[in-house]
Amino acid sequence: MNDYVNQWHKLILNCSFDNTYKMVWGKALVELSLNVSDDYENDIVVFKFKDIAELCLKYYWNQIIYFNLIQSANIKKPPEIVGITKQLINVYFEKRDSVQPVRFEKIDFDSIGLTNNYFTSVKKIIKTLKQDVCWRFMNLNGNTYEIYQLNRVEGKVYFTKQNAILLKIHNDYLFTLINYRWTQMLEGFNYSPRISRKVRAIDEDKIRRSSLKKFHKYIDLLFKDGIRKCFYCGETIIEKDLSVDHVIPWSYMFSDDLWNLVYCHKGENSEKSNRMPLENDILRLEERNKVLLQEIDNNTKDFDLLQIAIEKDYLKQFWISFKG
């Protein structure tokens, strides 16, 4: 294993069990590294505390709003970031006059009048990250692992380009390791079943699946000659072998969204199962959605939903999020 990645391995696998702060911090840094390309111009990569805080809020929001998982050993005094997240969730429920859980990625705080509440929450999380988390993450058994540099005054974390690229290259391994350690912690704090699934926001037994046939009329717009083609292999699909597939698996999304649905052969759908798609599939689907938007009646709700998904880059955001 690369020496730098091995340092991350040691820090994640041997950190204390007080709370899950180090997990959200580490996970956020790995997720941000996915945006660093090989042709990045500078030798130093900078991640802002604001971006890290927003990701921490996302992780806690999704775990709390669906499963209300306890994130520390002290039940009477939950971690500050957890309290901040719960407060924002309560404000969201009051605003919507509903306690129906909604994933963080699907919420537009501006459109529902909670912009100030959201940014206030992020600022509070930044303060906690600066005070307690950012520097503690690097410390283990009296040693400090210099895996990044900090400027807590300006709210920035600095990586060498080489190290940021290493995080990106090894993101699958690091995400798995972080989730494993996070699961261990949560199992010590909670009596809730299937913790490992809930860390990845999967609880299939409680979610009902509906027929996807209603989406045929939209996907069919892409095949003006009436010959349906498989998204994955490009071959023609006969009626009895036609299947609608969630490119990002349904077990991750828990919803049916036109921007995530394609035609494929039944056999390919079954074989794909719950595997996450490759980046190339995501890129092709992004282009497909742009074409589909031109074909749909712009006076329909489905047009609006597809347009929003494209504008807000839902596909790429969810894909990156669920890789972790």
C-alpha positions as CSV (number, residue, x, y, z in Angstrom):
1,M,0.0,0.0,0.0
2,N,1.2,3.5,-0.8
3,D,2.8,5.1,2.3
4,Y,0.4,8.1,2.2
5,V,-2.7,6.0,1.9
6,N,-1.3,3.7,4.7
7,Q,-1.2,6.8,7.0
8,W,-4.9,7.3,6.3
9,H,-5.5,3.6,7.0
10,K,-3.8,3.9,10.4
11,L,-5.7,7.1,11.4
12,I,-9.1,5.8,10.4
13,L,-8.8,2.2,11.7
14,N,-7.3,3.2,15.1
15,C,-9.1,6.5,16.0
16,S,-11.0,6.8,19.2
17,F,-14.7,5.8,19.6
18,D,-15.8,9.0,21.3
19,N,-18.0,10.2,18.4
20,T,-18.1,10.0,14.6
21,Y,-16.6,13.4,13.8
22,K,-13.4,12.0,12.3
23,M,-15.5,9.9,10.0
24,V,-17.4,12.8,8.5
25,W,-14.3,14.9,8.2
26,G,-12.3,12.1,6.5
27,K,-15.1,11.2,4.2
28,A,-15.6,14.8,3.2
29,L,-12.0,15.2,2.2
30,V,-12.0,12.0,0.2
31,E,-15.2,13.1,-1.6
32,L,-13.7,16.5,-2.4
33,S,-10.6,14.8,-3.9
34,L,-12.8,13.3,-6.6
35,N,-13.0,16.7,-8.2
36,V,-9.2,17.0,-8.5
37,S,-8.1,16.2,-12.1
38,D,-4.6,15.1,-13.3
39,D,-4.3,18.3,-15.2
40,Y,-4.9,20.4,-12.1
41,E,-2.8,23.5,-12.6
42,N,-1.3,24.1,-9.1
43,D,1.0,21.9,-7.0
44,I,-1.1,22.6,-4.0
45,V,-4.8,21.7,-3.7
46,V,-7.0,23.7,-1.4
47,F,-10.3,22.5,0.2
48,K,-12.4,25.1,2.0
49,F,-13.9,24.4,5.3
50,K,-17.3,25.6,3.9
51,D,-17.3,22.8,1.4
52,I,-16.2,20.3,4.0
53,A,-18.9,21.5,6.4
54,E,-21.6,21.2,3.8
55,L,-20.6,17.5,3.2
56,C,-20.6,16.8,6.9
57,L,-24.1,18.3,7.1
58,K,-25.2,16.0,4.2
59,Y,-23.8,12.9,5.8
60,Y,-25.4,13.5,9.2
61,W,-28.7,14.8,7.7
62,N,-29.2,11.5,5.7
63,Q,-28.4,9.3,8.7
64,I,-30.5,11.3,11.1
65,I,-33.6,12.1,9.0
66,Y,-34.1,8.5,8.1
67,F,-32.8,6.5,11.0
68,N,-32.0,9.0,13.8
69,L,-28.7,7.2,14.5
70,I,-26.9,8.2,17.7
71,Q,-23.4,9.5,16.8
72,S,-21.6,9.4,20.2
73,A,-21.2,7.4,23.4
74,N,-22.8,10.3,25.4
75,I,-26.5,10.1,24.7
76,K,-27.3,13.0,27.0
77,K,-24.8,15.3,25.3
78,P,-24.8,14.7,21.5
79,P,-22.0,16.1,19.4
80,E,-22.6,19.8,18.4
81,I,-22.7,19.1,14.7
82,V,-25.4,16.5,15.3
83,G,-27.4,19.0,17.3
84,I,-27.0,21.6,14.6
85,T,-28.2,19.1,12.0
86,K,-31.2,18.0,14.0
87,Q,-32.2,21.7,14.5
88,L,-32.1,22.3,10.8
89,I,-34.1,19.1,10.1
90,N,-36.8,20.3,12.6
91,V,-37.0,23.7,10.9
92,Y,-37.3,21.9,7.6
93,F,-40.1,19.8,8.9
94,E,-41.9,22.8,10.3
95,K,-41.5,24.7,7.0
96,R,-42.9,21.8,5.0
97,D,-45.6,20.9,7.6
98,S,-44.5,17.3,7.1
99,V,-42.1,14.9,8.8
100,Q,-41.6,12.9,5.5
101,P,-37.9,12.3,5.3
102,V,-36.1,13.7,2.2
103,R,-32.5,13.1,1.2
104,F,-30.3,16.2,1.7
105,E,-29.2,16.2,-2.0
106,K,-32.9,16.7,-3.1
107,I,-33.5,19.8,-1.0
108,D,-33.3,23.3,-2.4
109,F,-33.1,25.4,0.8
110,D,-33.3,28.6,-1.2
111,S,-36.6,27.7,-2.8
112,I,-38.3,26.9,0.5
113,G,-37.1,30.0,2.2
114,L,-34.4,28.4,4.5
115,T,-31.3,30.0,3.0
116,N,-30.3,31.8,6.2
117,N,-31.0,28.7,8.3
118,Y,-28.8,26.6,6.1
119,F,-25.9,29.0,6.0
120,T,-26.1,29.6,9.7
121,S,-25.9,25.8,10.3
122,V,-22.9,25.6,7.9
123,K,-21.1,28.4,9.8
124,K,-21.7,26.7,13.1
125,I,-20.3,23.4,11.7
126,I,-17.3,25.2,10.4
127,K,-16.6,26.6,13.9
128,T,-16.7,23.1,15.4
129,L,-14.5,21.6,12.6
130,K,-11.9,24.3,13.2
131,Q,-11.9,23.9,17.0
132,D,-12.0,20.2,17.5
133,V,-11.9,18.0,14.4
134,C,-9.4,19.2,11.7
135,W,-6.3,18.9,13.8
136,R,-7.4,15.9,15.9
137,F,-7.9,13.8,12.8
138,M,-4.1,13.8,12.2
139,N,-3.2,12.8,15.8
140,L,-2.8,9.2,16.9
141,N,-1.1,7.8,20.0
142,G,0.9,11.0,20.6
143,N,2.0,11.2,17.0
144,T,0.9,13.7,14.3
145,Y,0.6,12.5,10.7
146,E,1.2,15.4,8.4
147,I,-1.3,14.3,5.8
148,Y,-2.4,17.9,5.1
149,Q,-1.7,21.4,6.2
150,L,-4.2,23.7,7.9
151,N,-5.0,27.3,8.0
152,R,-7.8,27.5,10.6
153,V,-8.0,31.3,10.4
154,E,-8.8,31.3,6.7
155,G,-10.7,28.0,6.9
156,K,-8.6,26.0,4.4
157,V,-7.0,22.6,4.1
158,Y,-4.0,22.2,1.9
159,F,-2.9,19.0,0.1
160,T,-0.1,18.5,-2.3
161,K,-1.5,17.7,-5.7
162,Q,0.1,14.2,-5.5
163,N,-1.6,13.4,-2.3
164,A,-4.9,14.7,-3.4
165,I,-4.7,12.5,-6.5
166,L,-3.8,9.5,-4.3
167,L,-7.0,10.1,-2.3
168,K,-8.9,10.1,-5.5
169,I,-7.3,7.0,-6.9
170,H,-7.9,5.1,-3.7
171,N,-11.3,6.6,-3.0
172,D,-13.2,3.2,-3.1
173,Y,-10.9,1.7,-0.6
174,L,-11.0,4.7,1.7
175,F,-14.7,5.1,1.5
176,T,-15.1,1.4,2.4
177,L,-12.7,1.7,5.3
178,I,-14.4,4.8,6.6
179,N,-17.8,3.2,6.4
180,Y,-16.5,0.1,8.1
181,R,-15.1,2.1,11.0
182,W,-18.2,4.3,11.1
183,T,-20.4,1.2,11.3
184,Q,-18.3,-0.2,14.2
185,M,-18.8,3.1,16.1
186,L,-22.5,3.2,15.5
187,E,-23.0,-0.4,16.6
188,G,-21.6,0.7,19.9
189,F,-23.9,3.7,20.2
190,N,-27.2,2.2,18.8
191,Y,-29.4,-0.8,19.3
192,S,-30.9,-0.3,15.8
193,P,-30.6,-3.3,13.4
194,R,-28.7,-3.4,10.1
195,I,-26.4,-0.5,10.9
196,S,-24.0,-1.2,8.0
197,R,-26.9,-0.8,5.5
198,K,-28.1,2.4,7.2
199,V,-24.6,3.9,7.0
200,R,-25.1,3.6,3.2
201,A,-28.7,4.7,3.5
202,I,-30.1,1.4,2.4
203,D,-33.2,-0.1,4.1
204,E,-34.9,-1.9,1.3
205,D,-37.5,-3.7,3.4
206,K,-39.3,-0.5,4.3
207,I,-39.5,1.1,0.9
208,R,-42.1,0.2,-1.6
209,R,-41.3,0.0,-5.3
210,S,-43.7,1.0,-8.0
211,S,-44.2,0.1,-11.7
212,L,-41.8,1.9,-14.1
213,K,-44.1,1.5,-17.1
214,K,-45.3,5.1,-16.8
215,F,-41.9,6.2,-17.9
216,H,-42.0,4.4,-21.2
217,K,-43.8,7.3,-22.9
218,Y,-40.9,9.5,-22.2
219,I,-38.0,7.2,-22.9
220,D,-39.7,6.2,-26.1
221,L,-39.3,9.7,-27.3
222,L,-35.6,8.9,-27.9
223,F,-36.5,6.2,-30.4
224,K,-38.5,7.9,-33.2
225,D,-38.4,4.8,-35.4
226,G,-39.9,2.8,-32.6
227,I,-36.9,0.5,-32.3
228,R,-35.8,0.5,-28.6
229,K,-32.1,0.2,-27.9
230,C,-30.3,-1.0,-24.8
231,F,-28.5,1.8,-23.0
232,Y,-25.6,-0.5,-22.0
233,C,-24.9,-2.7,-25.1
234,G,-26.7,-0.6,-27.8
235,E,-28.5,-3.6,-29.3
236,T,-32.2,-3.6,-30.2
237,I,-34.6,-4.8,-27.4
238,I,-37.7,-6.8,-28.2
239,E,-40.8,-6.2,-26.2
240,K,-40.6,-9.4,-24.0
241,D,-37.0,-8.6,-23.1
242,L,-37.5,-4.9,-22.3
243,S,-36.6,-3.6,-18.9
244,V,-36.3,-0.2,-17.3
245,D,-33.1,0.1,-15.2
246,H,-32.0,2.6,-12.5
247,V,-28.5,3.5,-13.6
248,I,-27.7,4.5,-10.0
249,P,-29.3,1.5,-8.3
250,W,-32.7,1.9,-6.7
251,S,-31.4,0.6,-3.4
252,Y,-29.3,3.7,-3.2
253,M,-31.9,6.2,-4.4
254,F,-35.2,4.9,-3.0
255,S,-36.9,6.8,-5.8
256,D,-37.8,6.6,-9.5
257,D,-36.5,9.6,-11.4
258,L,-36.6,9.9,-15.2
259,W,-33.1,11.3,-15.2
260,N,-31.8,8.0,-13.8
261,L,-33.9,5.6,-15.9
262,V,-32.9,3.8,-19.1
263,Y,-34.0,0.9,-21.3
264,C,-31.9,-2.3,-21.1
265,H,-32.3,-6.0,-21.6
266,K,-33.8,-7.9,-18.7
267,G,-30.7,-10.1,-18.4
268,E,-28.4,-7.1,-18.2
269,N,-30.6,-5.5,-15.6
270,S,-30.4,-8.7,-13.4
271,E,-26.7,-9.0,-13.9
272,K,-26.0,-5.4,-13.0
273,S,-28.0,-5.8,-9.8
274,N,-26.9,-3.2,-7.2
275,R,-23.5,-2.4,-8.7
276,M,-22.7,1.3,-9.0
277,P,-22.2,2.4,-12.7
278,L,-18.9,3.4,-14.2
279,E,-18.1,7.0,-14.8
280,N,-18.5,6.6,-18.5
281,D,-22.1,5.4,-18.0
282,I,-22.8,8.6,-16.0
283,L,-21.3,10.8,-18.7
284,R,-23.4,9.1,-21.4
285,L,-26.6,9.4,-19.3
286,E,-25.9,13.1,-18.7
287,E,-25.8,13.6,-22.5
288,R,-28.9,11.4,-22.9
289,N,-30.8,13.6,-20.5
290,K,-30.0,16.7,-22.4
291,V,-31.4,15.2,-25.6
292,L,-34.5,13.9,-23.8
293,L,-35.2,17.3,-22.4
294,Q,-35.5,18.6,-25.9
295,E,-38.1,16.0,-26.7
296,I,-40.4,16.4,-23.7
297,D,-43.4,18.8,-23.7
298,N,-42.1,21.8,-21.7
299,N,-45.5,22.3,-20.1
300,T,-45.3,19.1,-18.0
301,K,-44.1,18.4,-14.5
302,D,-41.7,15.8,-15.8
303,F,-40.0,18.4,-18.0
304,D,-39.5,20.6,-15.0
305,L,-38.1,17.8,-12.9
306,L,-35.7,16.7,-15.6
307,Q,-34.6,20.3,-16.2
308,I,-33.9,20.8,-12.5
309,A,-32.0,17.5,-12.3
310,I,-29.7,18.7,-15.2
311,E,-29.2,22.2,-13.9
312,K,-28.3,21.0,-10.4
313,D,-26.2,18.1,-11.7
314,Y,-28.1,15.5,-9.7
315,L,-26.7,12.6,-11.6
316,K,-23.0,13.4,-10.9
317,Q,-23.7,14.5,-7.3
318,F,-25.6,11.4,-6.4
319,W,-23.1,9.1,-8.1
320,I,-20.2,10.7,-6.2
321,S,-22.1,10.7,-3.0
322,F,-23.1,7.0,-3.1
323,K,-19.6,5.9,-4.0
324,G,-19.0,6.8,-0.4
